[in-house]
Structures are given as C-alpha cells and as structure tokens.
C-alpha cells in the first residue's frame, strides 16, 4: 500500500497583526485641577466604583464626556469607575452612541 504524502502548503505565513496606537490621555486629565478634583471626590465618596462597588483601581470619569458638552470641573459630572470593567464599558457605550449621532 502506498504512503500518503501531504501536499505543500498553499498559503504563506500569516501576516503580522496590526496593533492599535497606544492610548494617550488628553492633556486636561493630567492637569493639577483635574487631579485635585478627583482626589477630593475620592475623599468625599470613598475610593470605590460607583457602579459595581469594586475597590480596585478607581478613576474619575465624566458622566457626560467633554466631547459631548460635559462640564470639565463640575463634581456632579464626575463619576468614580473601576478601570478594569466599568470605565471601558461606559466609554465604549458613549463612543457607540456618538457614532450613531446620539450623544449620551
């Protein structure tokens, strides 16, 4: 009985994956005023995610984003969110609504 031989591959090596450019924070979020406001809010509200209650890495995030006309230094417009789960979800939803022409 004859041995089966494999055929040579028809496709070459896979192309390297493209990576997104690293995210850079807007200069506003590096400002002394923003950092002081977030620190004050964390002291007042606690260093917890306001959506899931997580105590991991917590960041201040605008409820209504600056791109959508949100007030930059209004404490009522700032929400404390966990960086692992809630912040990416909220940001993705805001982007999706903006792409549809409906600002959140």
N, C-alpha and C positions, 0 to 999 in steps of 0.2 A: 504494500500500500504506500502511496506517495505521501510525503510530508507536506503539510500546509505551510505556506510561506505568507508572511504578512506583506501587504502592499506598502510601498513607501508613502509617507505622509503627504497629503495633497496641500495641506495648509502649512504655512511657515509658523514661526514663533509668534505668540500673541504680542500685540503692540503694548508698549508700556502704558500704564494707567496714568491719566492726567489728574493732577491734584489741583484743588482749588487754591487760590492765593490765600495766604494767611490773613485771618481777620485782624483788622486794625481798629482800635477803639477811636471814636470821634474825639477830637481834642477837648470838647466840652466835658467828657466823662473823666478826664484827667485833671480838671481844674480844681483848685482849692475849694471853691464854693460848693461844687457838687459833692466832693468827698466829705466836706464838713456836714452838709445836709444829710447825706446817707448815714454818717456816724451818729448824728443827732436822732434820726428816725430809729436807728437800731437801739439806741439807749431808751427811747420812749416806748417803742413797740416790742422790743425784745429781738434777739438775733435768730428769728425763726421765719420759715417760709409762710407767707400769709395764705397760701393756697393748700399746701399739703401738710404743713406743720413740721417739716424736716428741719433739722438743726445743722445740716451740712454747710457747704459754702454758700453764703447768702449774699445777694447783690441787690442794689436798688435799681428798680426799673420803672420807667414812666408808664402809667396806666394808659394814657393817650400819648403815643410817641411824638417826639418833636417834629418828625416829618409830617405828622397828621395834625399839627397845630397845638400840641400839648404844651402846657406851661412848664418851662425848664426847671424852675426852682420852687415850685409850689408843692409843699409836703403832701397835700391832698392828691396830687397827681403822681406820687411815688408809691410803689408797692415793693415790698421785700419778697424776693423769689429765690428758690434754690437754683443754683447754677446747673445742676445735673439734669433735672427733669422739667420743672415748671417754667423757667425762663426760656429754654428753647421752644417749648410748646407755644407759649404766649407770643413769642417773636415770630414764629412760623405762621401762626394764625393771623397776626397783623399784616405780614407780608402777603399772605394769600388774599386777604380782603382788599389790600391796596392794589394788588394786581387785577382784581375784579372791578376796581373803580369804586369800591365801597370802603371808605376809611372807617376803622373801628371806632 
